[in-house]
């Protein structure tokens, strides 16, 4: 058993590279299958009737003890 990467032989390096390749492939496959499907009903879509909602004026609210400042 090689306990140091500096003194490892060719076979040990090959095992490390192979394991890294397999692990990265598994992670890529999991990521590929975890992406959202564009045809599903859970995708947020904009309203098709053309209505627009405008934001109101921004306000800041802070509290200090019992007094409230707006």
MIBAGU-482328 format. One record per atom (N, C-alpha, C, O): atom name; z, x, y. Coordinates in steps of 0.2 Angstrom, whole numbers, m for minus. Each point is the difference from the previous one (the first is absolute). Layout:
N
+------+-------+-------+-------+
: site :    zz :    xx :    yy :
+------+-------+-------+-------+
:   CA :     Z :     X :     Y :
...
+------+-------+-------+-------+
//
This chain:
70
+------+-------+-------+-------+
: site :    zz :    xx :    yy :
+------+-------+-------+-------+
:    N :     0 :     4 :    m6 :
:   CA :     0 :    m4 :     6 :
:    C :     0 :     4 :     6 :
:    O :     4 :     5 :     1 :
:    N :    m9 :    m6 :     4 :
:   CA :     0 :     4 :     6 :
:    C :     4 :    m4 :     5 :
:    O :    m1 :    m6 :     2 :
:    N :     6 :    10 :     1 :
:   CA :     4 :    m4 :     5 :
:    C :    m2 :     2 :     7 :
:    O :     3 :    m3 :     5 :
:    N :    m8 :     7 :    m4 :
:   CA :    m2 :     2 :     7 :
:    C :    m7 :    m1 :     0 :
:    O :    m4 :     2 :    m4 :
:    N :     1 :    m4 :    10 :
:   CA :    m7 :    m1 :     1 :
:    C :    m3 :     7 :     1 :
:    O :    m6 :     0 :    m2 :
:    N :     9 :     5 :     4 :
:   CA :    m2 :     6 :     1 :
:    C :    m2 :     4 :    m7 :
:    O :    m5 :     4 :     0 :
:    N :     9 :    m5 :    m5 :
:   CA :    m1 :     3 :    m6 :
:    C :    m3 :    m4 :    m5 :
:    O :     0 :     1 :    m6 :
:    N :    m2 :    m7 :     8 :
:   CA :    m3 :    m5 :    m5 :
:    C :    m7 :     2 :    m2 :
:    O :    m4 :     4 :     3 :
:    N :     2 :    m5 :   m10 :
:   CA :    m6 :     2 :    m2 :
:    C :    m5 :    m5 :     1 :
:    O :     1 :    m5 :     3 :
:    N :    m7 :     6 :    m5 :
:   CA :    m6 :    m4 :     2 :
:    C :     1 :    m7 :    m3 :
:    O :    m2 :    m5 :     3 :
:    N :     5 :     4 :    m9 :
:   CA :     1 :    m6 :    m3 :
:    C :     5 :    m5 :     4 :
:    O :    m1 :    m6 :     0 :
:    N :     6 :     9 :     2 :
:   CA :     5 :    m3 :     4 :
:    C :    m3 :    m3 :     7 :
:    O :     1 :    m6 :     2 :
:    N :    m5 :    10 :     1 :
:   CA :    m4 :    m2 :     6 :
:    C :    m5 :    m6 :    m2 :
:    O :     0 :    m4 :     4 :
:    N :    m3 :     5 :    m9 :
:   CA :    m5 :    m6 :    m2 :
:    C :     4 :    m6 :    m1 :
:    O :    m2 :    m5 :     2 :
:    N :     8 :     5 :    m5 :
:   CA :     4 :    m6 :    m1 :
:    C :     2 :    m3 :     7 :
:    O :     0 :    m6 :     0 :
:    N :     2 :    10 :     4 :
:   CA :     2 :    m2 :     7 :
:    C :    m5 :    m3 :     3 :
:    O :     0 :    m6 :     3 :
:    N :    m6 :     9 :    m3 :
:   CA :    m6 :    m3 :     4 :
:    C :    m2 :    m7 :    m4 :
:    O :    m2 :    m4 :     4 :
:    N :     2 :     4 :   m10 :
:   CA :    m2 :    m6 :    m4 :
:    C :     5 :    m6 :     2 :
:    O :    m2 :    m5 :     1 :
:    N :     8 :     7 :    m1 :
:   CA :     5 :    m5 :     2 :
:    C :    m1 :    m3 :     7 :
:    O :     1 :    m6 :     1 :
:    N :    m2 :    11 :     3 :
:   CA :    m1 :    m3 :     7 :
:    C :    m6 :    m4 :     1 :
:    O :     0 :    m5 :     4 :
:    N :    m6 :     7 :    m8 :
:   CA :    m6 :    m4 :     0 :
:    C :     1 :    m7 :    m2 :
:    O :    m2 :    m5 :     2 :
:    N :     6 :     5 :    m8 :
:   CA :     1 :    m7 :    m3 :
:    C :     5 :    m4 :     5 :
:    O :    m1 :    m6 :     0 :
:    N :     6 :     9 :     3 :
:   CA :     4 :    m4 :     4 :
:    C :    m3 :    m2 :     6 :
:    O :     1 :    m6 :     2 :
:    N :    m6 :    10 :     1 :
:   CA :    m3 :    m2 :     6 :
:    C :    m5 :    m6 :    m2 :
:    O :    m1 :    m4 :     4 :
:    N :    m2 :     4 :   m10 :
:   CA :    m5 :    m5 :    m2 :
:    C :     4 :    m7 :    m1 :
:    O :    m3 :    m5 :     2 :
:    N :     9 :     6 :    m5 :
:   CA :     4 :    m6 :    m1 :
:    C :     2 :    m3 :     7 :
:    O :     0 :    m6 :     1 :
:    N :     2 :    10 :     4 :
:   CA :     2 :    m3 :     6 :
:    C :    m6 :    m3 :     4 :
:    O :     0 :    m5 :     3 :
:    N :    m6 :     8 :    m4 :
:   CA :    m6 :    m2 :     3 :
:    C :    m2 :    m7 :    m3 :
:    O :    m2 :    m5 :     4 :
:    N :     3 :     4 :   m10 :
:   CA :    m2 :    m6 :    m4 :
:    C :     5 :    m6 :     2 :
:    O :    m2 :    m5 :     2 :
:    N :     8 :     7 :    m1 :
:   CA :     5 :    m5 :     2 :
:    C :    m1 :    m2 :     7 :
:    O :     0 :    m6 :     2 :
:    N :    m2 :    11 :     2 :
:   CA :    m1 :    m2 :     7 :
:    C :    m7 :    m4 :     1 :
:    O :     0 :    m5 :     4 :
:    N :    m5 :     6 :    m8 :
:   CA :    m6 :    m4 :     0 :
:    C :     1 :    m7 :    m2 :
:    O :    m2 :    m5 :     3 :
:    N :     7 :     4 :    m8 :
:   CA :     1 :    m7 :    m3 :
:    C :     5 :    m3 :     5 :
:    O :     1 :    m6 :    m1 :
:    N :     3 :     9 :     5 :
:   CA :     5 :    m3 :     4 :
:    C :    m3 :    m2 :     7 :
:    O :     4 :    m4 :     3 :
:    N :   m10 :     5 :    m2 :
:   CA :    m3 :    m2 :     7 :
:    C :    m1 :    m7 :     0 :
:    O :    m1 :    m3 :    m6 :
:    N :     1 :     0 :    11 :
:   CA :    m1 :    m8 :     1 :
:    C :    m7 :    m2 :    m2 :
:    O :    m4 :     4 :     2 :
:    N :     3 :    m9 :    m5 :
:   CA :    m6 :    m3 :    m1 :
:    C :    m3 :    m4 :     6 :
:    O :     4 :    m4 :     2 :
:    N :   m10 :     6 :     0 :
:   CA :    m2 :    m4 :     6 :
:    C :    m2 :    m7 :    m1 :
:    O :    m1 :    m4 :     5 :
:    N :     0 :     2 :   m11 :
:   CA :    m2 :    m7 :    m2 :
:    C :     6 :    m4 :    m1 :
:    O :    m1 :    m6 :    m1 :
:    N :     7 :     8 :     1 :
:   CA :     6 :    m4 :    m1 :
:    C :     2 :    m4 :     6 :
:    O :    m3 :     1 :     6 :
:    N :     7 :    m6 :    m7 :
:   CA :     2 :    m5 :     5 :
:    C :     5 :     3 :     4 :
:    O :     2 :    m3 :     5 :
:    N :     1 :     9 :    m6 :
:   CA :     6 :     2 :     3 :
:    C :    m2 :     5 :     6 :
:    O :     4 :     2 :     4 :
:    N :   m11 :    m2 :    m3 :
:   CA :    m2 :     5 :     6 :
:    C :     1 :    m4 :     6 :
:    O :    m3 :    m6 :     1 :
:    N :     6 :     9 :     5 :
:   CA :     0 :    m4 :     6 :
:    C :    m7 :     0 :     3 :
:    O :    m3 :     5 :     1 :
:    N :     2 :   m11 :     2 :
:   CA :    m7 :    m1 :     3 :
:    C :     1 :    m3 :     7 :
:    O :     5 :    m4 :     1 :
:    N :    m9 :     5 :     3 :
:   CA :     1 :    m3 :     7 :
:    C :    m2 :    m8 :    m1 :
:    O :    m4 :    m2 :    m4 :
:    N :     6 :    m2 :     9 :
:   CA :    m2 :    m7 :     0 :
:    C :    m7 :    m1 :     2 :
:    O :    m3 :     4 :     4 :
:    N :     0 :    m8 :    m8 :
:   CA :    m7 :    m1 :     1 :
:    C :    m2 :    m6 :     5 :
:    O :    m6 :    m1 :     2 :
:    N :    11 :    m2 :     1 :
:   CA :    m1 :    m5 :     5 :
:    C :    m1 :     2 :     7 :
:    O :    m2 :    m4 :     4 :
:    N :     3 :    11 :    m3 :
:   CA :    m1 :     3 :     7 :
:    C :     6 :    m1 :     4 :
:    O :    m1 :     2 :     6 :
:    N :     7 :    m5 :    m8 :
:   CA :     5 :    m1 :     5 :
:    C :     3 :     7 :     1 :
:    O :     1 :     4 :    m4 :
:    N :     1 :    m3 :    10 :
:   CA :     3 :     6 :     3 :
:    C :     7 :    m1 :     2 :
:    O :     2 :    m5 :     4 :
:    N :     3 :     9 :    m6 :
:   CA :     7 :    m1 :     2 :
:    C :     2 :     7 :     4 :
:    O :    m1 :     5 :    m2 :
:    N :     2 :    m7 :     9 :
:   CA :     2 :     6 :     4 :
:    C :     7 :     1 :     0 :
:    O :     4 :    m4 :     0 :
:    N :    m2 :    11 :     1 :
:   CA :     7 :     2 :     0 :
:    C :     3 :    m2 :     7 :
:    O :    m4 :     0 :     5 :
:    N :    10 :    m2 :    m5 :
:   CA :     3 :    m1 :     7 :
:    C :     2 :     6 :     3 :
:    O :    m1 :     6 :    m3 :
:    N :     5 :    m6 :     8 :
:   CA :     2 :     6 :     4 :
:    C :     6 :     3 :    m4 :
:    O :     4 :    m3 :    m2 :
:    N :    m5 :    10 :     2 :
:   CA :     5 :     4 :    m4 :
:    C :     7 :     0 :     4 :
:    O :     0 :     0 :     6 :
:    N :     5 :    m1 :    m9 :
:   CA :     7 :     0 :     3 :
:    C :     4 :     5 :    m4 :
:    O :    m1 :     2 :    m6 :
:    N :     6 :     1 :     9 :
:   CA :     5 :     4 :    m3 :
:    C :     7 :    m3 :     0 :
:    O :     2 :    m3 :     6 :
:    N :     2 :     3 :   m11 :
:   CA :     6 :    m3 :    m1 :
:    C :     5 :     5 :    m2 :
:    O :    m1 :     4 :    m5 :
:    N :     6 :    m3 :     9 :
:   CA :     5 :     5 :    m2 :
:    C :     7 :    m3 :     1 :
:    O :     1 :    m5 :     4 :
:    N :     4 :     7 :    m8 :
:   CA :     7 :    m3 :     1 :
:    C :     5 :     6 :     1 :
:    O :    m1 :     5 :    m2 :
:    N :     6 :    m7 :     7 :
:   CA :     5 :     5 :     1 :
:    C :     6 :    m4 :     1 :
:    O :     2 :    m3 :     5 :
:    N :     2 :     3 :   m11 :
:   CA :     6 :    m3 :     0 :
:    C :    m1 :    m8 :     0 :
:    O :    m4 :    m2 :    m4 :
:    N :     7 :    m1 :     9 :
:   CA :    m1 :    m8 :     0 :
:    C :    m6 :    m2 :     5 :
:    O :    m3 :    m5 :    m1 :
:    N :     0 :    10 :     5 :
:   CA :    m5 :    m2 :     4 :
:    C :    m7 :     2 :    m3 :
:    O :    m1 :     4 :    m4 :
:    N :    m4 :    m9 :     5 :
:   CA :    m6 :     1 :    m2 :
:    C :    m5 :     1 :     5 :
:    O :     0 :    m4 :     5 :
:    N :    m4 :     9 :    m5 :
:   CA :    m5 :     1 :     5 :
:    C :    m7 :    m1 :    m2 :
:    O :    m2 :     2 :    m6 :
:    N :    m2 :    m6 :    10 :
:   CA :    m7 :    m1 :    m2 :
:    C :    m4 :     2 :     5 :
:    O :    m6 :    m1 :     0 :
+------+-------+-------+-------+
//
